[in-house]
Amino acid sequence: MKLTVLAALFLSVQVHAQSVVDQALDETRLKQFFEPLPESIIDEQKHAALISLGRKLYMDPRLSVNDRISCNSCHGLNNFGVDNEPTSPGHEGKRGDRNSPTSMNAALHLTQFWDGRAINVEEQALGPILNPVEMGMPNEEAVVKKLQGIDEYQTLFAEAFGDQSDPFKYKNIGVAIGAFERTLLTPSRFDDFLKGDKDALDEDEKRGLKKFVDVGCATCHNGVVIGGNSYKKLGIVVPYNTSDMGRYEVTKLEGDKRVFKVPSLRNITRTGPYFHDGSVATLDEAIELMAKHQLGRNHLDNNDVRDIKAFLGSLTGKDVR
């Protein structure tokens, strides 16, 4: 009899605790911070030829000086848009200073690159091709001439830019790759949850979501891509040691020193290592460091880290192949 009463009491406590979590995650409150991914941000039927060309260019190592490095080398379509390297090797094996962000959902970001120096994915796509460390092509003319000498591209550019008398323009390479990248959306179980399916997350993930909001993570990581829509200083509360001046290199404004675009957390469990320089190996450490440096919480309880990480797992979508 006593065991039955204790069991009933324990169940009652569990139900009450879950009720508190559910109330904290009501639809109205969540809409203050998050919104689900749209089903599409480009008319794939209308722009089929452009997207097809963009995918071909994205995968083609011939855009590099030695025919070895493609966009896909650092932003793998079968690996959630990354290479899981701290920094990526270029055409000579040399590495840049910053981690290669994921190309998945990138078209929904405020700007591109860690420092926001490109306004959109179309502009971003053109940068690495001419970067001497990355793909190493000497100039725009050399890129265009190289592509003009490939029969397949004669057809693909004509189909994609049929309204232009001369479709072989360097800018058009970015237009095509950008159009393809606009198809790289990765909806997850969290989107189902935001749309009303309360069973899309398990209890650990719901508890982690509540902590994610309550701790203050959602102050910066919010919106449709759970980040990517603002710039923040790295080390807002507790200074963070980095020689990278971030957005200051673009704007030369004193207030932009060590300011970076807030990264998206979609697919974050699959896109490590973390931070602008790829110096943080594990997601657990990244959560703890962000809590300390951005929120002033010197030590998160191990259970808090575990639960927040569980929630972040619900942001993993399907990879794009």
N, C-alpha and C positions, 0 to 999 in steps of 0.2 A: 504493500500500500504506500509506504513512504517513498519507495523508488518511483512509483507512478506519479506521486505528487511532485517529486523533484524533477522528473522528466518533463512534466507539464510546465513547471515553473521555468525550466531551462528553455523550453520551446517558446514560452511567452516572452522571455527576455530576447531571444533571437529575433522573433517576429517584430518586437518593438524596435530593436536596433535597426533592422532592415527598413522599417517604416520611417525612421528618422532619416536614413540615407536616401530613401526614395523621395521624401519631402524636400530634402536639400537639393535634389536633382530634378525638380519639377521643370516642365517645359519652358515656363516663363523665365526662370533664372538662367537656364542654359542658353537661351536665345540672347541673353545679354553678352555672352562670350563667344558662342560658336554658331556656325551655320554649315549645313551639309554641302558637299561638293555638288556643283551643277552636273547634269548628265552630259553636257557638251558645252564647249566654248568656241567651236568652229563648225560650220556646216560641212561635214565630211563628204557629202554627196556633191555639193556644189564645187568644192575645192579638191576633188579627188585627184586630179592630175598634179596639182601643186603639192599635195601631201605625199603622193607617191614619189615625186622628185625629192622632196625633203627627206623622206626616209632613206632613199638611196644615197643622198649626200651625207646624211648622218652616219651611215655605216661605212662610208668609203674612205679607206686610208690614203687614197690618191690625193686627198686634199692636203696631205702633209708633204714636206719637201722630199722625204725619202720613201714615200708610199707605205709607211708603217703605222701611222697614228691616225685614228678617226675620232669623231665625237664619241662614238661608242666605246672607245678604248678606256676613257675615263668615266663615262656615263653609261654604263652597260644596261641595255634594255632588259637583259635577263637577270639583272642584279639590282633592281630598284633604283636604277639611274646613277649608280656610283661604282667605284672600283675597290672600295674598302681599304684604300691606302691612306696614310696620313696626308701625304701630298703625292701628286701623280707624276710619273716619269714622262718626259717629252721625247721628241724624235731622237735625241742623242743620249737618252737615259737620265738627263739632268732633271732635277725636281724644282718646282716652283715653291713659293713660300706659303701658299694657302691650300687648304683642303678643297677638293672638287665637290661642290654641292650636288645633290641629286637633280636630275633633269625632270623627274616626275612631279607633276603639278606646278612646275616652275613658272609656267605662263601666267599663273594667278598671283604671283608675287608683285609687290610694289615696284621693285626694280630687280636687276640681275647683278650677280657677283656679290661677294661679301661686303663690298664698299658701295654698292649701288651705282657703279659707273656706267652701266648700260640700262637704258630705259625699258627695254623689253627683250623677249627671247630672240627676236629678229636681229636686233643689234648685238646681243650677246654672242650669237652664233658666229659672227664674223671675227670676233676678237682673237680666239685661240689659233685660228688659221695663220695669222700673221705674227703671232707671238714667237719670238726667237727661241724660247725655251720649250714651248709646246709643239705646235705643228710646223713652225719654221719656214713657211713660204715667204719669199723675199718681198713681195708686193702684190697688190690687187691684180695688176696686169698679168703677172705670172700665173696666178690662180685661174683667171679667166681663160688664158691661152691654153693651159693644161686641160681644162674641161672641154674646150672647143675641139681638141684633138681626139676626143673619145666619142665614137659614133653614137653610142647609146644616149649620151647627153644631148646630142643634136636633136634627137627626137623628143626627149623628155622636157627639155627647156622650151621647145616650140609648143608642145602641148600645154605646159603649165602657164606660159606667158604668150599665148596666141594673139593677144591684142597689141603686142609690141613688135616693132619691125626688127629690133635687135634684142632678143631675150637674154643674151650673154652679158649680163652686167654683174659686177661683184655684189651689189646690193641685193640682187635677186637670189643669190645663194642664201643669204640670211632670211629673206622672205620665205623661201621654200622650207628651210630647216625649221624656222619658227612656226610655220603652219603645221608641220609634222609634230613638233613639240607640244602644240596646243591640243593634240589628241592624247597626250600622256597623262591621263587622269586615273587615279587609283582609289576609287571608293572603297570604304572599309565598313566593318561592323558598326563603328561609331556613327557613320552616316545613317545606317539603319536605325540606330538608337535615337538619333536626333530627329528622325522622321516619324518616331512614335513607337518603334518596336522595342519595348522595354525589356524583352528577353534577349536582345542582341548582345548585351554585355552580361557577363557572369557577376557574381556577388563581389569577388575580389576587384574586378575592373570597375564596378560601380563605386566601391569604397575608395578606390584609387582616384577616380574622377572627382569625387567629393573633396578629397585631400588636395588634388591638383588645383582646384578652385580655391579652397580655404587657405592653403599655404601661400597662395599668391602667384602661382605659375601662370595662371590665365591672364594676369595683368599684361604680359608681353606675348604669350603664346595663345592667341585667340584668332577669331575670324575663320574663314573658309579653309585655310591650310594650316591652322593652328600655329600661326607665326607668319613670317614673310611679308608683313604689312607695316613694319615700323623699323626705326633704327634705335638702338639703345647702346649706351656706354657699357663696355665689359668691365664690371667692377663698380656698379652704381653705389653700393653700400660699403663693401670691403674691397679695396683696390686689388686689381688683378695684374700680375706681372707679365707683360708682353711688350716686345719692342715694336710690334706691328701697330701703326697709328690708324689703321682702318680708314674710315671715311675721310679723315683729315687729308689723306693723300689725293683725294678728289676735290674737296672744297677749299682746303687750306684755312678753314675756320678753326680757331683754337678749341671751341666747344665740341668739335668733331673728333678730337684725339681719342683713340681707342674705342670709337663708335663703330658698330657693325650692324648690318641688317640682321634682325632676329630670324634665325632659321626656322623653317617649317618643321613640325614634329611628325608629320605624316610619314609612315614607314620608318620611324626613327630607330626601332629595334633592329633594323636590317641595314642601316646606312652609316654605321660607325667606321672608323673612329671619329671623335667629336671635337667641336669647337673649330674656329677659323683656321687653326694650324694643324688640326688632326692630332693634337697632343694628348687627348684624353681617350684611353683605350676602351673603357667600359661605360655602359649607360648608367650603372649605379653611381660611379664616380662623377659623371656629368650631372646627375640629379643633385648630388650632395654639393658639388662646387657651385652650381647655379643658385641653390638655396642660400649658400653662404655669401657669395659675392654680389648677387643681385637682390636678395631679400633679407640679408642680415641674419639668417638662421644658421648659427655656427655648427649645429649638429642636428640632422634629422634622425629621428628614431629609425632603426632598421626596418620596422614594420611599415613606416611611412614610405621609405624608399621602395620597399617591395610592392606596396599597393600602388604607388604612382607608376612604377615600372609596369605593373600589370595593366593599368589603364592605357599606358602608351602602346602596349601590345595590340590593343583594339584598334589602333590607327593604321595597322598594316593592311594594305590592300593587295590586290593581285599584281604580280609583276607583269610587265608588258614585253611581249616577245615579237 
